[in-house]
């Protein structure tokens, strides 16, 4: 349970970081936080079986701020859960 909640905290940190990075792009000494990229399947793969259609696709956007916030949130979440004895 603790591991799952730590992963949830890390994902929340990544989401926060994806908003914070571009926000600091205009600040000269913090513009490096917005450096990142995108990867995944640009056009999803579609499997049409006539009675059902299944679409497969995966796309991910990452920047430095997202990675840093994910690490920070995971460490903080782990400590919070340890103190709560979850």
N, C-alpha and C positions, 0 to 999 in steps of 0.2 A: 504494500500500500504506500509506503514511504517513497519508494522508487518511482511509482506512478505519479504521485503528487509532485515530486521533484521535477519530473519531465514536464508536467503541466506548468510549473513555475518557469521553467526554461523556455517553453513555448510562449508564455505571456511576456517574458523578457524580450524574446525575438520580435514579437509584435510591437512592443513599445519602442524597441530600437529601430525598427523600420520606419516609425514616425519621427523619431528624434533625429536620426541621421540627416535626412533631407532638410529638416528645420534648421540645422546648424550649418548648412552648406554656404550660407551667405557670410558667416563669421570666418575670417581668414585663418585663425589658428585652430579652428575646429572643423574645417571643411573636409579633412581627411576621413571623418566619421561617415560621410556619405558615399565613400568609394565602395563599390560592390558590383554585383552582376546578377544575371538571371540564367537559369538553366532548366531544361526539361523538354518535354515534347510539345512543340509549338502547335502542331495540328493533331488533335486527338485521333486515336485509332477507333474506328466504329465497326462493330460486329453486328450485322443485321441478320437475324434468324427468321424473318418474316413475322413471327408471332411476338418477338421481343428484340429490342435493339439495346446493345450494351456499348458504352463509350468508355474507352481507357485513355487516361491522360494524367500527366503530372507536371507541375510547373512550380518552381521555387525562386524566390527573390531573396538575396542575401546582401547585407552590407556590414561594414566593420562595427557600426553602432549596434546592429542587431546581434552580432556574435558576442560583443562585450556585455550587452544587457542580458543576454541569455545566460552567460556564465555567472554574472552578478546575481540575477534572480534565482538561479539554481542553487547557488551557495547560500543565499539568504533563506530561501525556502527550506533547504535541508536543515539549517540551523533552527528555524522556527518550528519545524516538525520535530526536531530533536528535543527542543525545550517543552513542546506540548506532549511529548512522549507518544507520538502517533506511530 
